[in-house]
Amino acid sequence: MNAKIINISTANPGFKLSQRESLDTLRHAKKLSRREDILYERFLSDKGIGYRYFSIDKIEDFFVEDQDLLIKRFQGSAERLSVASVEKCIKGSGISKDRIGCIVVSTCTGYLCPGLTSYIVEGAGLSPDIFALDIVGMGCGGAMPALEACHNYLNTHKDDYALAISTEICSSALFWGDDPELILSNSIFGDGSAACLLTNKAGVKGLRIMDFKSKIEPHHRDNLRLRTENSRLRNVIKDVVPEIASALVKEITHTLFERNELSREDVKFWAMHPGGRKVLDAIQAAMDLKEGDLDHSRKVLYDYGNMSSPTVLYVLRDILENSPLNTGDLVLMASFGAGFSGYEALLSYE
């Protein structure tokens, strides 16, 4: 029973800022040291990102540091965005809500018990008999394990539907300080949710999942992670991340190609997680990709910033909505994140 991705929908909060507006806001509302000002100017002037979306009502909310309020922000916004992306995805697919037999939700920017699945089932009016799984702690790569879990569910449930949902409220993990990696983090991350509908029902158009491959490298763990400091989440992003990510993508891709007797030339579209402009540049160089191969990833990065786990699903949605897909076209989907971990899926349009 080959699972297919048949629809992807997304949702973002209403507070949208350009990178220039973000810089002006910081200079107006926060007393920056000369070092901070120089670094924010450098990172927020990078042409790779144009806009980001945040789960706040007013500028002052950016600077909230009370963990209870940040978790409240995470819970409220994560529920709203998840329900919005799920309802849009189901409506766009033309099926009834009670046909969804499984939801798998990935997130890393806040902790809830019960997890987001409980709130989504209630808020979106899904069946209480649904199989629900929460995946936490996977970082930017979390959408791919969620997809694989849905795929595995569909392997044992005939004529069924499953939703892989990735939602991150990165604004609930803002951490202020003059460390360059904090300034970089505050300059690239935004909020968003993506819902991806899969089915094994015969005769449905979509991207058939051919293969998955993942790898984890714990010796690189401290180069990309969230850690707890003063009872709050704090991003860690070292400057070696583009090098590590591109090497990992190259290695996993080589394994997938070898296993499926393919080459780089066989892939029509590349859905790479846009961790940042330098990350995409490093992947393009390591993989010897042509100019334009990563245009979908670069477009999503410019329009939304890095939203952590849902971002790669935004890229795949852009490919589905804005590219002339033909039967047999291959798509390589890749994400990577905390761990240091990497995940890929080989997809074929049918």
Secondary structure, DSSP 8 states (H G I E B T S, - for coil): ---EEEEEEEE--SEEEEHHHHHHHHHHHS---HHHHHHHHHHHT-TT--EEEES-SSGGGGG---HHHHHHHHHHHHHHHHHHHHHHHHHHHT--GGGEEEEEEEE-S---SS-HHHHHHHHHT--TT-EEEEEES-GGGTHHHHHHHHHHHHTTSTT-EEEEEEEEEGGGG----S-HHHHHHHHHB-EEEEEEEEE--TT--SEEEEEEEEEE-GGGGGGEEEEEETTEEEEEE-TTHHHHHHHHHHHHHHHHHHHHT--GGGEEEEEE----HHHHHHHHHHHT--TTTTHHHHHHHHHH-B-STTHHHHHHHHHHHHS---TT-EEEEEEEETTTEEEEEEEEE-
